[in-house]
Amino acid sequence: MIEPLPDLLIEPVVRAALAEDLGRAGDITALACIDAEARLDAVFAVRQRGVISGLACARLAVLALDPQARFEARCADGDLLNPGDVAAFVSAKARALLSAERTALNLMGRLSGVATLTRAYVDAVEGTGARIVDTRKTTPGLRHLEKYAVRCGGGVNHRFGLDDAILIKDNHVAASGGVGQALTRARAFAGHLTKIEVEVDSLEQLAEALPHRPDVIMLDNFDPDALKRAVEMAGGKVTLEASGGVNLQTVRPIAESGVQVISVGALTHSAPVLDIGLDAV
């Protein structure tokens, strides 16, 4: 069971999307064609196999335009559905439901796509002990929702922003004069609850980083043989994260190298939208 996000965090995104779609005059098609008191019963139906995420987005989109609407989820976020399965039933004023339709489907389809792709990566590394994590390569304004969708797919969240962990990447290393210098300065700056991660792109940089005992070392674009050597060098004394060049064909060999974490930007920047439709019943 995935712990849902509070409505308070979702409503601003939903309302902004509705406002964008309604424009200056509202849904003039619904206003022109549908009686003000007409009601419509419909289902959110899944048209391809996938993991559901974003039910609350659909619910809040409908309720924003018809506070008296009835929305009944027929599954939970994180559930795997097949084509033809019903994710939710809704009964609302017809104008409101049709005006909210695209916003609801855009958000639920996007988040379900992220959850579905994440599940594919998680399944690909099953049994290795490696965890699949996301990155900050998210849609602006949707990070908290997309990272929630990663959790729905069985993945784990990396940092949410620049302020919740120190992550020293290649440009930080270049600007500070080297891996050792960057880690020394980071350790002096960090509070006792702040974790420090450093990215390295060679075994030589890994050797330079290990004596400074960062919490995590990111191995950037290492091939599987180099990853195995890195695992041997680290000796279990630091968490190793593999990153770069990760896809569904390469993720299993990466996981079998012994790294504990694999970060995959594609989870959020390249996930295809899951096909979900609103069908009148």
C-alpha positions in Angstrom: 0.0 0.0 0.0 1.5 3.3 -1.1 1.0 6.1 1.3 -1.0 8.8 -0.7 0.1 12.4 -0.9 -2.1 14.9 1.0 -4.6 16.6 -1.2 -3.0 19.9 0.0 0.0 19.1 -2.2 -1.9 18.0 -5.2 -4.7 20.6 -5.4 -2.4 23.5 -6.6 -1.2 21.5 -9.6 -4.7 20.3 -10.5 -6.2 23.8 -10.2 -3.4 25.4 -12.3 -3.9 22.7 -15.0 -7.7 23.3 -15.0 -7.2 27.1 -15.2 -4.8 26.7 -18.2 -7.4 24.5 -20.0 -10.5 26.6 -19.1 -8.9 29.8 -20.3 -10.8 33.1 -20.2 -14.3 31.8 -21.0 -14.5 28.3 -19.7 -15.5 25.2 -21.7 -17.6 26.7 -24.4 -18.2 23.4 -26.1 -19.8 22.0 -22.9 -21.7 25.3 -22.3 -23.0 25.2 -25.8 -24.1 21.6 -26.1 -25.0 20.3 -22.6 -27.9 21.3 -20.3 -26.8 22.9 -17.1 -28.4 20.2 -15.0 -27.5 17.2 -17.0 -25.5 14.5 -15.3 -23.1 11.9 -16.6 -21.8 8.6 -15.2 -18.4 7.4 -16.5 -15.4 5.3 -15.8 -11.7 5.9 -16.1 -10.8 2.8 -18.1 -7.3 1.5 -18.7 -6.5 0.7 -22.3 -3.0 -0.8 -21.8 -1.4 -2.8 -19.1 0.3 -0.6 -16.5 0.7 0.5 -12.9 -1.8 3.1 -11.8 -0.8 6.4 -10.1 -2.6 9.7 -9.8 -6.1 8.7 -8.8 -6.2 11.7 -6.5 -5.4 14.0 -9.4 -8.5 12.8 -11.3 -10.7 13.0 -8.2 -9.6 16.5 -7.4 -10.0 17.7 -11.0 -13.6 16.5 -11.0 -14.4 17.8 -7.5 -13.0 21.2 -8.3 -15.7 21.8 -10.9 -18.5 19.8 -9.2 -18.0 19.6 -5.5 -21.0 17.3 -5.2 -19.6 14.7 -7.7 -19.2 11.1 -6.6 -15.8 9.6 -7.3 -15.2 5.9 -6.5 -11.7 4.5 -6.9 -11.9 0.8 -8.0 -8.2 0.2 -7.4 -5.3 1.8 -5.5 -2.2 3.7 -6.7 0.5 1.1 -7.3 -2.0 -1.6 -8.6 -1.2 -3.3 -11.9 -4.2 -3.2 -14.2 -4.9 -4.8 -17.6 -6.7 -3.4 -20.7 -10.4 -2.9 -20.0 -9.9 -2.7 -16.2 -11.7 0.2 -14.5 -9.6 2.5 -12.3 -12.4 4.6 -11.0 -16.1 5.4 -11.4 -17.4 9.0 -11.4 -20.9 10.5 -11.4 -21.1 14.3 -11.8 -22.7 17.2 -13.6 -21.9 16.5 -17.3 -20.5 19.9 -18.0 -18.1 19.7 -15.1 -17.0 16.2 -15.8 -16.2 16.9 -19.4 -14.4 20.1 -18.6 -12.2 18.2 -16.1 -11.7 15.2 -18.3 -8.5 16.3 -20.0 -6.8 17.6 -16.9 -7.6 14.4 -15.0 -6.4 12.1 -17.8 -3.2 14.2 -18.5 -2.1 13.9 -14.9 -3.2 10.3 -14.2 -1.8 9.1 -17.6 1.5 10.8 -17.0 1.9 9.6 -13.4 0.8 6.0 -14.4 3.4 6.0 -17.2 6.1 6.9 -14.7 4.9 4.2 -12.3 4.7 1.6 -15.1 8.3 2.3 -16.4 9.6 2.2 -12.8 8.0 -1.2 -12.3 9.7 -2.5 -15.4 13.1 -1.4 -14.0 12.4 -2.8 -10.6 11.3 -6.1 -12.1 14.5 -6.2 -14.2 16.8 -6.1 -11.1 14.7 -8.4 -8.9 16.8 -10.6 -6.7 20.0 -8.6 -7.0 19.5 -6.4 -4.0 19.9 -3.2 -6.0 17.4 -0.4 -5.6 16.1 1.7 -8.5 16.0 5.4 -7.7 14.9 8.5 -9.6 16.7 11.8 -10.3 15.8 15.5 -10.5 15.1 15.2 -14.2 11.5 15.8 -13.6 8.8 18.0 -15.3 8.9 21.5 -13.7 6.1 21.8 -11.2 5.4 18.1 -11.1 8.4 16.8 -9.2 6.5 15.8 -6.0 3.9 14.0 -8.1 6.4 12.2 -10.4 8.5 11.1 -7.5 5.3 9.8 -5.8 4.6 7.9 -9.0 8.1 6.3 -8.8 7.2 5.0 -5.4 4.0 3.6 -6.8 6.1 1.7 -9.3 8.3 0.2 -6.5 11.2 2.6 -6.9 12.9 4.8 -4.3 13.3 8.6 -4.3 16.7 10.3 -4.6 17.0 13.8 -3.3 14.0 16.1 -4.0 16.0 19.3 -4.5 19.3 21.1 -4.0 18.7 21.6 -0.3 18.2 18.1 1.1 21.6 16.5 0.5 25.1 17.5 -0.8 25.7 16.0 -4.2 29.1 16.9 -5.6 29.1 16.4 -9.4 31.8 16.7 -12.0 31.4 20.4 -12.4 31.6 21.0 -8.6 34.8 18.9 -8.6 36.3 21.0 -11.4 35.3 24.3 -9.8 36.7 23.3 -6.4 40.0 21.8 -7.5 39.5 18.1 -7.2 37.5 15.3 -5.5 39.4 15.5 -2.2 39.1 19.3 -2.0 35.4 19.2 -2.7 34.8 16.5 0.0 36.9 18.3 2.6 34.9 21.5 2.1 31.6 19.6 2.0 32.4 17.8 5.3 33.2 21.1 7.0 30.0 22.7 5.8 27.5 19.8 6.3 25.3 19.5 9.4 25.2 16.2 11.3 22.0 15.2 9.4 23.2 16.1 6.0 24.4 13.3 3.8 27.3 13.8 1.3 27.5 12.1 -2.1 30.2 12.6 -4.7 30.3 11.6 -8.4 33.4 10.0 -9.8 34.1 9.0 -13.4 37.1 6.8 -12.9 38.6 4.3 -10.5 41.4 6.8 -9.8 38.8 9.3 -8.6 37.1 6.6 -6.6 40.4 5.9 -4.8 40.8 9.6 -4.1 37.2 9.8 -2.7 37.2 6.7 -0.4 39.5 8.0 2.4 37.1 11.0 2.9 34.3 8.5 3.7 31.4 10.2 1.9 28.0 8.6 2.5 27.5 7.7 -1.1 29.7 7.6 -4.2 28.1 7.8 -7.6 29.9 5.8 -10.3 29.2 7.7 -13.5 29.1 5.7 -16.8 31.2 2.8 -15.4 30.9 -0.4 -17.5 30.0 -3.6 -15.6 33.6 -4.7 -15.2 34.6 -1.3 -13.7 31.6 -1.4 -11.4 32.7 -4.8 -10.1 36.2 -3.4 -9.4 34.7 -0.4 -7.7 32.6 -2.6 -5.4 35.8 -4.5 -4.5 37.6 -1.3 -3.8 34.8 0.1 -1.6 34.7 -3.1 0.4 31.2 -2.4 1.7 32.3 0.7 3.5 30.3 3.2 1.4 27.0 3.1 -0.6 27.7 2.9 -4.3 25.3 4.3 -6.8 25.6 3.5 -10.5 24.4 6.2 -12.9 24.6 7.0 -16.6 23.9 4.7 -19.6 21.2 2.9 -17.7 18.3 1.3 -19.8 16.2 -1.8 -19.6 18.9 -3.8 -21.4 21.8 -2.7 -19.3 20.3 -2.4 -15.9 20.5 -6.1 -14.9 24.3 -6.4 -15.6 24.7 -3.1 -13.7 22.8 -4.5 -10.7 24.7 -7.8 -10.8 28.0 -5.9 -10.3 27.1 -5.4 -6.6 26.2 -1.7 -6.4 23.4 -0.9 -4.0 21.7 1.8 -5.9 21.0 2.5 -9.6 19.7 6.0 -10.6 17.6 6.2 -13.7 16.7 9.6 -15.2 14.5 7.9 -17.8 11.9 7.1 -15.1 10.7 10.6 -15.2 12.1 12.3 -18.3 11.2 9.5 -20.8 8.3 7.6 -19.4 5.5 7.2 -22.0 2.0 8.2 -20.9 -0.2 5.2 -20.0 -3.3 5.1 -22.2 -6.4 5.8 -19.9 -9.7 7.0 -21.2 -13.0 8.4 -19.8 -15.9 6.3 -21.0 -19.5 7.2 -20.4 -21.6 4.3 -19.0 
